């Protein structure tokens, strides 16, 4: 498994965990914490984008 594929797999796993956590919070009525989840999700997206770009640059370097 290549490094970018590992990053994508890890990201998807964390995303699924966050979505289940968010649905649990929503069901319990903790509206204030939903913003925390949304902020964390935004950070995850940013990190994932950086890792994806880094992975692509690594692939170009090895070719």
C-alpha positions as CSV (number, residue, x, y, z in Angstrom):
1,X,0.0,0.0,0.0
2,X,1.5,3.3,-1.0
3,X,1.8,6.2,1.4
4,X,-1.0,8.3,-0.2
5,X,-3.3,5.3,-0.1
6,X,-2.6,4.9,3.6
7,X,-3.3,8.5,4.3
8,X,-6.7,8.3,2.4
9,X,-7.6,5.1,4.3
10,X,-6.7,6.7,7.6
11,X,-8.7,9.9,6.7
12,X,-11.8,7.9,5.7
13,X,-11.6,5.9,9.0
14,X,-11.4,9.1,11.0
15,X,-14.2,10.7,9.0
16,X,-16.5,7.8,9.7
17,X,-15.6,8.0,13.4
18,X,-16.4,11.8,13.4
19,X,-19.6,11.3,11.6
20,X,-20.9,8.7,14.1
21,X,-19.7,11.0,17.0
22,X,-21.5,14.0,15.4
23,X,-24.8,12.0,14.9
24,X,-24.6,10.9,18.6
25,X,-24.1,14.5,19.7
26,X,-26.9,15.7,17.5
27,X,-29.2,13.0,18.9
28,X,-28.3,14.0,22.5
29,X,-29.0,17.7,21.7
30,X,-25.5,19.0,22.3
31,X,-25.8,21.7,19.7
32,X,-22.8,23.7,21.0
33,X,-20.4,20.8,20.4
34,X,-21.6,20.4,16.8
35,X,-19.5,23.6,16.0
36,X,-16.5,21.9,17.6
37,X,-17.0,18.9,15.4
38,X,-17.4,21.1,12.3
39,X,-14.2,23.0,13.1
40,X,-12.3,19.7,13.6
41,X,-13.7,18.4,10.3
42,X,-12.4,21.5,8.6
43,X,-9.0,21.0,10.1
44,X,-9.1,17.3,9.0
45,X,-10.0,18.4,5.4
46,X,-7.1,20.9,5.4
47,X,-4.6,18.3,6.7
48,X,-5.9,15.7,4.2
49,X,-5.4,18.2,1.3
50,X,-1.8,18.9,2.4
51,X,-1.0,15.2,2.7
52,X,-2.5,14.5,-0.7
53,X,-0.4,17.3,-2.3
54,X,2.6,16.0,-0.5
55,X,1.9,12.4,-1.7
56,X,1.6,13.6,-5.3
57,X,4.9,15.5,-5.1
58,X,6.6,12.4,-3.7
59,X,5.2,10.3,-6.6
60,X,6.5,12.8,-9.1
61,X,9.9,12.8,-7.4
62,X,10.2,9.0,-7.7
63,X,9.3,8.8,-11.4
